[in-house]
Every structure is written in structure tokens, then in C-alpha cells.
Amino acid sequence: MYFLRMNFKPLIFSLILFSSCTFQKELVYDDLQPRAVPQKTLTYPEAKSMYDSFPEQAKQMLSERNMQWSDPMLQCDPESSFFPFLEEGVLALEKKVGYPQEARYNRENGIVRVIYTIDSLGVPGDYRIMQNPSPSLSRAVLEALDDSFYVPGFCNGQPTAVVHNYSFVFQAFIISR
């Protein structure tokens, strides 16, 4: 009997150690309402004319965003391809994200990093929170994303789904006396 207890001690210790390790957990907000399909989808010439109307600085910012085609095997011609953007402009998402009052009161800071898909209709979805300083900050980013419609990305003139890795920095201003 004593022999059996001695052999199980390392096993029990390793199970306790393994269960106490912390892993980065993805947050899922199931209470976000299902998205309606946009009433009008843009054709390539319409979307291209919107894209061409942006100043060069905005185009540069869009190209520097951490986006990639959902199919990594796609070979996209730069002349007939561009990543999705909000109809309101390149920086519209940053303007939509509000600093939650509760988080501001608690002086919560940090970077919310979310990976999501923008489908070929321009609808964002499949949100995965990868860095979460607080639930209220992550919720603010998800609500802004859920309230957004994109002009879809086009690869070789065809609407194509895109995976976007987006980071938003929340920084509460602390006024000291």
C-alpha cells in the first residue's frame, strides 16, 4: 500500500502543476447580435473609385495594417487588389471605439488585440480576443467592430475574405496634483 502511494505522488503533483498553469484565454461574447447582410454590395469599379479617392497617406496606412488574405495561396495583382476599408475612412474604426466609463473610472489601460475575419461582403465576424487587459475594454472594441461594415477586399478584381489582426491602445490620462 505504501508503494502505491509513493508512485502516484509525482503524477498528482504534475496534475496540480498543470492545472494551475495559466494560458492565454480567448474571450467569446455570444450575446452580440447576428449581423444582417448588407443591402448593397459594391462592385469592383465602385470600390476601386472609393479607394482611389483616398489620399496617399491613407492608402499607405491601409497597406500597413496587419491584414492578410484568408487564403494564403492567393496571388494578388497589386493593380487590381486592395484590402478592405470602412466606408467612413481608414481611421473610422479608431473613432468608433469609445473608452468605457467604467474602465476610465477604474483607470484601466492596455492593448486589446483582436483577430477577426472580414468576409467577401464586407461584414466582420469570427472575433477572437487575443490580448485582453479588461473585459470592458475588449467589449468596447467588439461593439465597435460589430457596428461596422467594410468595403470588401478585392484580389484580382474579385471580392475576397481577409483576416485582420487589430490592436487598439487604451490609455487613461491620470491627472496628478
TISELUM-424437 format. One record per residue: residue number from 0; residue in one letter; chain; x, y, z of N, C-alpha, C in turn. Coordinates in Angstrom, 1 decimal, decimal comma, always signed. Example, Ala and Ser with C-alpha at 12.3 -4.5 7.8 and 13.67 -1.06 7.14 Angstrom:
<pts>
- 0	a	A	+13,2	-5,7	+7,8	+12,3	-4,5	+7,8	+13,2	-3,3	+7,8
- 1	s	A	+12,8	-2,2	+7,1	+13,7	-1,1	+7,1	+12,9	+0,0	+7,9
</pts>
This chain:
<pts>
- 0	m	A	+0,8	-1,2	+0,0	+0,0	+0,0	+0,0	+0,9	+1,3	+0,0
- 1	y	A	+1,9	+1,3	+0,8	+2,8	+2,4	+0,8	+3,5	+2,6	-0,5
- 2	f	A	+3,8	+1,5	-1,2	+4,4	+1,6	-2,5	+3,5	+2,3	-3,6
- 3	l	A	+2,2	+2,0	-3,5	+1,3	+2,6	-4,4	+1,2	+4,1	-4,2
- 4	r	A	+1,2	+4,6	-3,0	+1,1	+6,0	-2,6	+2,4	+6,7	-3,1
- 5	m	A	+3,5	+6,1	-3,0	+4,8	+6,8	-3,5	+4,8	+7,0	-5,0
- 6	n	A	+4,2	+6,0	-5,8	+4,3	+6,1	-7,2	+3,3	+7,2	-7,7
- 7	f	A	+2,2	+7,4	-7,0	+1,2	+8,4	-7,5	+1,5	+9,8	-7,1
- 8	k	A	+2,5	+10,0	-6,2	+2,8	+11,4	-5,8	+3,3	+12,2	-6,9
- 9	p	A	+4,2	+11,8	-7,8	+4,7	+12,6	-8,9	+3,5	+12,9	-9,9
- 10	l	A	+2,7	+11,9	-10,1	+1,6	+12,1	-11,0	+0,6	+13,1	-10,5
- 11	i	A	+0,3	+13,1	-9,2	-0,6	+14,0	-8,6	+0,0	+15,4	-8,6
- 12	f	A	+1,3	+15,5	-8,3	+2,0	+16,8	-8,3	+2,0	+17,4	-9,7
- 13	s	A	+2,2	+16,6	-10,7	+2,2	+17,1	-12,1	+0,8	+17,6	-12,5
- 14	l	A	-0,2	+16,9	-12,1	-1,6	+17,3	-12,5	-1,9	+18,6	-11,8
- 15	i	A	-1,5	+18,8	-10,5	-1,8	+20,0	-9,8	-1,0	+21,2	-10,5
- 16	l	A	+0,2	+20,9	-10,8	+1,0	+21,9	-11,5	+0,5	+22,3	-12,9
- 17	f	A	+0,1	+21,3	-13,6	-0,5	+21,5	-15,0	-1,8	+22,3	-14,9
- 18	s	A	-2,7	+22,0	-13,9	-3,9	+22,7	-13,8	-3,8	+24,1	-13,3
- 19	s	A	-2,7	+24,4	-12,6	-2,5	+25,7	-12,1	-1,8	+26,7	-13,1
- 20	c	A	-1,3	+26,1	-14,2	-0,7	+27,0	-15,2	-1,8	+27,9	-15,8
- 21	t	A	-1,4	+29,1	-16,2	-2,3	+30,0	-16,8	-2,0	+30,0	-18,3
- 22	f	A	-3,0	+30,0	-19,1	-2,9	+30,1	-20,5	-3,7	+31,3	-21,0
- 23	q	A	-3,3	+31,8	-22,1	-4,0	+33,0	-22,7	-5,4	+32,4	-23,2
- 24	k	A	-6,4	+33,0	-22,6	-7,8	+32,5	-22,9	-8,4	+33,5	-23,9
- 25	e	A	-9,1	+32,9	-24,9	-9,9	+33,7	-25,8	-11,2	+34,0	-25,2
- 26	l	A	-11,7	+35,2	-25,3	-13,0	+35,6	-24,8	-14,0	+35,5	-25,9
- 27	v	A	-15,1	+35,1	-25,6	-16,2	+35,0	-26,6	-17,4	+35,7	-26,1
- 28	y	A	-17,9	+36,6	-26,8	-19,1	+37,3	-26,4	-20,3	+36,8	-27,3
- 29	d	A	-21,0	+35,9	-26,8	-22,1	+35,2	-27,5	-23,4	+36,1	-27,6
- 30	d	A	-23,4	+37,2	-26,8	-24,6	+38,0	-26,8	-24,6	+39,1	-27,9
- 31	l	A	-23,6	+39,2	-28,7	-23,6	+40,1	-29,8	-24,6	+39,6	-30,8
- 32	q	A	-25,4	+40,5	-31,3	-26,5	+40,1	-32,2	-25,9	+39,6	-33,6
- 33	p	A	-26,6	+38,6	-34,2	-26,1	+38,2	-35,5	-26,2	+39,4	-36,5
- 34	r	A	-25,3	+39,5	-37,4	-25,2	+40,6	-38,4	-26,2	+40,4	-39,5
- 35	a	A	-26,7	+41,5	-40,0	-27,6	+41,5	-41,2	-26,6	+41,6	-42,4
- 36	v	A	-27,0	+41,0	-43,5	-26,2	+41,1	-44,7	-26,4	+42,5	-45,3
- 37	p	A	-25,4	+43,1	-45,7	-25,6	+44,5	-46,3	-26,6	+44,5	-47,4
- 38	q	A	-27,4	+45,5	-47,5	-28,4	+45,6	-48,6	-27,7	+45,7	-50,0
- 39	k	A	-26,6	+46,5	-50,0	-26,0	+46,7	-51,3	-24,5	+46,3	-51,2
- 40	t	A	-24,1	+45,5	-52,1	-22,6	+45,1	-52,1	-22,0	+45,9	-53,3
- 41	l	A	-20,8	+46,4	-53,0	-20,1	+47,2	-54,0	-19,5	+46,3	-55,1
- 42	t	A	-19,5	+46,8	-56,3	-18,8	+46,1	-57,4	-17,3	+46,6	-57,3
- 43	y	A	-16,5	+45,9	-58,0	-15,1	+46,3	-58,1	-14,8	+47,7	-58,5
- 44	p	A	-15,5	+48,2	-59,6	-15,2	+49,6	-60,0	-15,7	+50,6	-59,0
- 45	e	A	-16,8	+50,4	-58,3	-17,3	+51,3	-57,3	-16,3	+51,3	-56,1
- 46	a	A	-15,8	+50,2	-55,7	-14,9	+50,1	-54,6	-13,6	+50,7	-54,9
- 47	k	A	-13,1	+50,4	-56,2	-11,8	+50,9	-56,6	-11,8	+52,5	-56,7
- 48	s	A	-13,0	+53,0	-57,1	-13,0	+54,5	-57,2	-13,0	+55,1	-55,8
- 49	m	A	-13,7	+54,4	-54,8	-13,6	+54,9	-53,4	-12,1	+54,8	-52,9
- 50	y	A	-11,5	+53,7	-53,2	-10,1	+53,5	-52,8	-9,2	+54,6	-53,4
- 51	d	A	-9,4	+54,8	-54,7	-8,6	+55,8	-55,4	-8,8	+57,2	-54,9
- 52	s	A	-9,9	+57,5	-54,3	-10,2	+58,8	-53,8	-9,5	+59,1	-52,5
- 53	f	A	-8,9	+58,1	-51,8	-8,2	+58,3	-50,6	-6,9	+59,0	-50,9
- 54	p	A	-6,4	+59,9	-50,0	-5,1	+60,5	-50,1	-4,0	+59,4	-50,0
- 55	e	A	-2,9	+59,6	-50,5	-1,8	+58,6	-50,5	-1,4	+58,2	-49,1
- 56	q	A	-1,5	+59,1	-48,1	-1,2	+58,8	-46,7	-2,2	+57,7	-46,2
- 57	a	A	-3,4	+57,9	-46,5	-4,5	+56,9	-46,1	-4,2	+55,6	-46,7
- 58	k	A	-3,9	+55,6	-48,0	-3,6	+54,3	-48,7	-2,4	+53,6	-48,1
- 59	q	A	-1,4	+54,4	-47,7	-0,2	+53,8	-47,1	-0,6	+53,2	-45,7
- 60	m	A	-1,4	+53,9	-44,9	-1,8	+53,4	-43,6	-2,6	+52,1	-43,8
- 61	l	A	-3,4	+52,0	-44,9	-4,2	+50,8	-45,1	-3,3	+49,7	-45,5
- 62	s	A	-2,3	+49,9	-46,3	-1,4	+48,8	-46,7	-0,5	+48,4	-45,5
- 63	e	A	-0,3	+49,2	-44,5	+0,5	+48,8	-43,4	-0,3	+48,1	-42,3
- 64	r	A	-1,6	+48,1	-42,4	-2,4	+47,3	-41,4	-2,1	+45,8	-41,5
- 65	n	A	-2,2	+45,2	-40,4	-1,9	+43,8	-40,3	-3,0	+42,9	-40,8
- 66	m	A	-3,1	+42,9	-42,2	-4,2	+42,1	-42,8	-3,5	+41,1	-43,7
- 67	q	A	-4,2	+40,0	-44,0	-3,8	+39,0	-44,9	-5,0	+38,3	-45,5
- 68	w	A	-4,9	+37,9	-46,8	-6,0	+37,2	-47,4	-6,2	+35,9	-46,7
- 69	s	A	-7,5	+35,6	-46,6	-7,9	+34,4	-45,8	-7,3	+33,1	-46,5
- 70	d	A	-7,1	+33,1	-47,8	-6,4	+32,0	-48,5	-5,0	+32,4	-48,7
- 71	p	A	-4,0	+31,9	-48,0	-2,7	+32,3	-48,1	-2,0	+32,0	-49,5
- 72	m	A	-2,7	+31,1	-50,3	-2,2	+30,7	-51,6	-2,6	+31,7	-52,7
- 73	l	A	-3,4	+32,7	-52,4	-3,8	+33,6	-53,4	-2,6	+34,5	-53,9
- 74	q	A	-2,5	+34,6	-55,2	-1,5	+35,5	-55,8	-2,3	+36,7	-56,3
- 75	c	A	-2,2	+37,8	-55,6	-3,0	+39,0	-56,0	-2,1	+40,0	-56,7
- 76	d	A	-2,7	+40,5	-57,8	-2,0	+41,6	-58,6	-2,2	+42,9	-57,9
- 77	p	A	-1,2	+43,6	-57,5	-1,3	+44,9	-56,8	-2,2	+45,9	-57,5
- 78	e	A	-2,2	+45,9	-58,8	-3,0	+46,9	-59,6	-4,5	+46,6	-59,4
- 79	s	A	-4,9	+45,4	-59,2	-6,4	+45,1	-59,1	-6,8	+44,5	-57,8
- 80	s	A	-6,0	+44,8	-56,7	-6,2	+44,3	-55,4	-6,0	+45,3	-54,4
- 81	f	A	-6,9	+45,3	-53,3	-6,7	+46,1	-52,2	-7,4	+45,5	-51,0
- 82	f	A	-7,0	+45,8	-49,8	-7,6	+45,3	-48,6	-8,9	+46,1	-48,3
- 83	p	A	-9,7	+45,5	-47,4	-11,0	+46,1	-47,1	-10,8	+47,4	-46,2
- 84	f	A	-11,7	+48,3	-46,3	-11,7	+49,5	-45,5	-13,1	+49,9	-45,2
- 85	l	A	-13,2	+50,7	-44,2	-14,5	+51,2	-43,8	-14,9	+52,4	-44,8
- 86	e	A	-16,2	+52,4	-45,1	-16,7	+53,4	-46,0	-16,4	+54,8	-45,4
- 87	e	A	-16,4	+55,0	-44,1	-16,2	+56,3	-43,5	-14,8	+56,7	-43,5
- 88	g	A	-13,9	+55,9	-43,9	-12,5	+56,2	-44,0	-11,6	+55,2	-43,2
- 89	v	A	-10,3	+55,4	-43,4	-9,3	+54,4	-42,9	-9,3	+54,5	-41,4
- 90	l	A	-9,4	+55,6	-40,8	-9,3	+55,7	-39,3	-10,7	+55,7	-38,6
- 91	a	A	-11,7	+55,4	-39,3	-13,1	+55,4	-38,8	-13,3	+54,4	-37,6
- 92	l	A	-12,6	+53,3	-37,6	-12,8	+52,3	-36,5	-12,2	+52,9	-35,2
- 93	e	A	-11,1	+53,6	-35,3	-10,5	+54,2	-34,2	-11,4	+55,2	-33,5
- 94	k	A	-12,1	+55,9	-34,4	-13,1	+56,9	-33,9	-14,3	+56,3	-33,3
- 95	k	A	-14,7	+55,1	-33,7	-15,9	+54,4	-33,2	-15,7	+53,8	-31,8
- 96	v	A	-14,4	+53,4	-31,5	-14,2	+52,8	-30,2	-14,2	+53,8	-29,1
- 97	g	A	-15,1	+53,7	-28,2	-15,2	+54,6	-27,1	-14,5	+54,0	-25,9
- 98	y	A	-14,0	+54,9	-25,0	-13,4	+54,4	-23,8	-14,5	+54,2	-22,8
- 99	p	A	-14,8	+53,0	-22,3	-15,9	+52,8	-21,4	-15,8	+53,6	-20,1
- 100	q	A	-16,9	+54,1	-19,7	-16,9	+55,0	-18,5	-16,4	+54,2	-17,3
- 101	e	A	-16,8	+52,9	-17,1	-16,3	+52,1	-16,0	-14,8	+51,9	-16,1
- 102	a	A	-14,3	+51,6	-17,3	-12,9	+51,4	-17,4	-12,1	+52,7	-17,1
- 103	r	A	-12,6	+53,9	-17,6	-12,0	+55,1	-17,3	-12,0	+55,4	-15,8
- 104	y	A	-13,1	+55,1	-15,1	-13,2	+55,4	-13,7	-12,2	+54,5	-12,9
- 105	n	A	-12,0	+53,3	-13,4	-11,1	+52,3	-12,7	-9,6	+52,5	-13,2
- 106	r	A	-9,4	+53,4	-14,2	-8,1	+53,7	-14,7	-7,5	+52,4	-15,4
- 107	e	A	-8,3	+51,7	-16,1	-7,9	+50,5	-16,8	-7,2	+51,0	-18,1
- 108	n	A	-6,0	+50,5	-18,3	-5,2	+50,7	-19,5	-4,8	+49,4	-20,2
- 109	g	A	-4,4	+49,5	-21,4	-3,9	+48,3	-22,0	-4,2	+48,3	-23,5
- 110	i	A	-3,7	+47,2	-24,1	-3,9	+47,0	-25,5	-4,8	+45,8	-25,7
- 111	v	A	-5,9	+46,0	-26,5	-6,8	+45,0	-26,8	-6,4	+44,5	-28,2
- 112	r	A	-6,1	+43,2	-28,4	-5,7	+42,7	-29,7	-6,8	+41,7	-30,1
- 113	v	A	-7,4	+41,9	-31,2	-8,4	+41,0	-31,7	-8,1	+40,6	-33,1
- 114	i	A	-8,3	+39,3	-33,4	-8,2	+38,8	-34,8	-9,6	+38,5	-35,2
- 115	y	A	-10,0	+39,0	-36,4	-11,3	+38,8	-37,0	-11,2	+38,7	-38,5
- 116	t	A	-12,3	+38,2	-39,0	-12,4	+38,0	-40,5	-13,4	+39,0	-41,1
- 117	i	A	-13,0	+39,6	-42,2	-13,9	+40,4	-43,0	-14,3	+39,6	-44,2
- 118	d	A	-15,5	+39,2	-44,3	-15,9	+38,3	-45,4	-16,0	+39,1	-46,7
- 119	s	A	-16,3	+38,4	-47,8	-16,3	+38,9	-49,1	-17,5	+39,9	-49,3
- 120	l	A	-18,4	+40,1	-48,4	-19,4	+41,1	-48,4	-19,0	+42,3	-47,6
- 121	g	A	-17,9	+42,2	-46,8	-17,5	+43,4	-46,0	-18,0	+43,3	-44,6
- 122	v	A	-18,5	+42,1	-44,2	-19,1	+42,0	-42,8	-18,0	+41,4	-41,9
- 123	p	A	-17,6	+42,1	-40,8	-16,7	+41,5	-39,9	-17,3	+40,4	-39,0
- 124	g	A	-16,6	+39,4	-38,6	-17,1	+38,4	-37,8	-16,0	+37,5	-37,3
- 125	d	A	-16,3	+36,4	-36,6	-15,4	+35,4	-36,1	-14,3	+36,1	-35,3
- 126	y	A	-14,8	+36,9	-34,3	-13,9	+37,6	-33,4	-13,2	+36,7	-32,4
- 127	r	A	-11,9	+36,9	-32,3	-11,1	+36,2	-31,2	-10,2	+37,3	-30,5
- 128	i	A	-10,5	+37,4	-29,2	-9,7	+38,4	-28,4	-8,4	+37,6	-28,0
- 129	m	A	-7,3	+38,2	-28,4	-6,0	+37,5	-28,1	-5,3	+38,2	-27,0
- 130	q	A	-5,5	+39,5	-26,7	-4,9	+40,2	-25,6	-6,0	+41,0	-25,0
- 131	n	A	-6,2	+40,8	-23,7	-7,4	+41,4	-23,0	-7,0	+42,0	-21,7
- 132	p	A	-6,8	+43,3	-21,6	-6,5	+43,9	-20,3	-7,7	+44,0	-19,4
- 133	s	A	-8,9	+44,1	-19,9	-10,1	+44,0	-19,1	-11,3	+43,7	-20,0
- 134	p	A	-12,3	+43,0	-19,4	-13,5	+42,7	-20,2	-14,2	+43,9	-20,8
- 135	s	A	-14,2	+45,0	-20,1	-14,9	+46,2	-20,6	-14,2	+46,8	-21,8
- 136	l	A	-12,9	+46,8	-21,8	-12,2	+47,4	-22,9	-12,3	+46,5	-24,1
- 137	s	A	-12,3	+45,2	-23,9	-12,5	+44,2	-25,0	-13,9	+44,4	-25,6
- 138	r	A	-14,8	+44,5	-24,7	-16,2	+44,7	-25,1	-16,4	+45,9	-26,0
- 139	a	A	-15,7	+47,0	-25,6	-15,8	+48,3	-26,4	-15,3	+48,1	-27,8
- 140	v	A	-14,2	+47,4	-28,0	-13,7	+47,1	-29,3	-14,6	+46,2	-30,1
- 141	l	A	-15,1	+45,2	-29,5	-16,0	+44,2	-30,2	-17,3	+44,9	-30,6
- 142	e	A	-17,9	+45,8	-29,8	-19,1	+46,5	-30,2	-18,8	+47,5	-31,3
- 143	a	A	-17,6	+48,1	-31,4	-17,3	+49,0	-32,5	-17,2	+48,2	-33,8
- 144	l	A	-16,5	+47,0	-33,7	-16,4	+46,1	-34,8	-17,7	+45,6	-35,3
- 145	d	A	-18,6	+45,3	-34,4	-19,9	+44,7	-34,7	-20,8	+45,8	-35,3
- 146	d	A	-20,5	+47,0	-35,1	-21,3	+48,1	-35,7	-20,7	+48,6	-37,0
- 147	s	A	-19,7	+47,9	-37,6	-19,0	+48,4	-38,8	-19,3	+47,5	-40,0
- 148	f	A	-19,3	+48,2	-41,1	-19,4	+47,5	-42,4	-18,2	+48,0	-43,2
- 149	y	A	-17,6	+47,1	-43,9	-16,4	+47,4	-44,7	-16,7	+47,3	-46,2
- 150	v	A	-16,0	+48,1	-46,9	-15,9	+47,8	-48,4	-15,0	+46,6	-48,5
- 151	p	A	-15,5	+45,5	-49,1	-14,7	+44,3	-49,1	-13,4	+44,4	-49,8
- 152	g	A	-12,5	+43,5	-49,4	-11,2	+43,5	-50,1	-11,4	+42,8	-51,4
- 153	f	A	-10,6	+43,3	-52,4	-10,6	+42,7	-53,7	-9,2	+42,1	-54,1
- 154	c	A	-9,2	+40,9	-54,5	-8,0	+40,3	-55,0	-8,2	+40,0	-56,5
- 155	n	A	-7,5	+40,6	-57,4	-7,6	+40,4	-58,8	-9,0	+40,7	-59,3
- 156	g	A	-9,6	+41,7	-58,7	-10,9	+42,2	-59,0	-12,1	+41,4	-58,5
- 157	q	A	-11,8	+40,4	-57,6	-12,9	+39,6	-57,0	-13,0	+39,9	-55,5
- 158	p	A	-14,2	+40,0	-55,0	-14,3	+40,2	-53,5	-13,7	+39,0	-52,8
- 159	t	A	-12,9	+39,2	-51,8	-12,2	+38,1	-51,1	-12,2	+38,4	-49,6
- 160	a	A	-12,3	+37,3	-48,8	-12,3	+37,4	-47,4	-10,9	+37,7	-46,9
- 161	v	A	-10,8	+38,4	-45,8	-9,5	+38,9	-45,2	-9,5	+38,6	-43,7
- 162	v	A	-8,3	+38,2	-43,2	-8,1	+38,1	-41,8	-7,4	+39,3	-41,3
- 163	h	A	-7,9	+40,0	-40,3	-7,3	+41,2	-39,8	-6,9	+41,0	-38,3
- 164	n	A	-5,6	+41,4	-38,0	-5,1	+41,4	-36,7	-5,1	+42,8	-36,2
- 165	y	A	-6,0	+43,2	-35,4	-6,2	+44,6	-35,0	-5,8	+44,8	-33,5
- 166	s	A	-5,1	+45,9	-33,3	-4,7	+46,3	-31,9	-5,2	+47,7	-31,6
- 167	f	A	-5,8	+47,8	-30,5	-6,3	+49,2	-30,0	-5,8	+49,5	-28,7
- 168	v	A	-5,1	+50,6	-28,5	-4,5	+51,0	-27,3	-5,4	+51,9	-26,5
- 169	f	A	-5,7	+51,5	-25,3	-6,5	+52,3	-24,3	-5,5	+52,9	-23,3
- 170	q	A	-5,5	+54,2	-23,1	-4,6	+54,8	-22,2	-5,4	+55,9	-21,4
- 171	a	A	-5,6	+55,6	-20,2	-6,3	+56,6	-19,3	-5,4	+57,7	-18,9
- 172	f	A	-5,8	+58,9	-19,0	-5,0	+60,0	-18,6	-5,2	+60,2	-17,1
- 173	i	A	-4,1	+60,2	-16,4	-4,1	+60,3	-15,0	-3,6	+61,7	-14,7
- 174	i	A	-4,4	+62,5	-14,1	-4,0	+63,9	-13,7	-3,6	+63,9	-12,3
- 175	s	A	-2,3	+64,3	-12,0	-1,8	+64,3	-10,7	-1,8	+65,8	-10,2
- 176	r	A	-1,8	+65,9	-8,9	-1,8	+67,3	-8,3	-0,4	+67,6	-7,9
</pts>
